[in-house]
């Protein structure tokens, strides 16, 4: 998908350097994917202690074998 976004040159140049990307597009894609991964991680971590399990990890892990 193609999108047009206006970004400050200094920020984009720093992003390309920090991500060691070969292109601006690759750097932006990397940043977006990293942001989304972090948000998913935060969401999962926020569930800590809020779920109850009635089976042990080994029981779940070896159930289908």
N, C-alpha and C positions, 0 to 999 in steps of 0.2 A: 504494500500500500504506500502510496506517495502522500507526503504531508509537507506543508510549508510552515516553518516555525522560525521566528526571529529570536536569535540569541546574541548575547554580548560576545564579541570576538574573543576577548580575554578569557572568558569562562569556557568557551568551546575549545580554545587552544589548550587551556589547562587540562580539560577533560581528555582531550586526545593524548596529551603527554602522560597523564596519570594512568590511563588505561592501556597505554602502549598500543593504541589502535593504529591501523594503517589508513583509516579514513575517518572523516567526521561522522558519517552515517554509522559506522561500526562502533564508534565511541558512544554515540547517543543510544544505540540499541543496547550496548553493554550496560550503560547507566540505568536505562529503563528496566531491563531484566533484573539488575541487581536491586533496584528499589522495590520491585514487585516481590522478589524473593525475601527481602527483609521484612516487608509488610506481612507476608504469609507466615514467616517465622514468628513475628510478634503476635499474630493472631493465635497461633498454636500455643505459644508460651502463655498467653493470657488465659488459656483454658486449664492451666496447671492447677490441680486440686479441685476442679469443678466436675470431674467425671468419675463415676464409680465403675469398677470392673469386678465382675463376679468370677472371673477365671484368671489363672496365673499366666504369666508370659510364656513359660514352657508349654503349657497346655494349649495355648493359642498357636504357638509356633509349630508344634508337632501334630496338630489336629488332623491335617489332611494327608499325612504320610502313611 
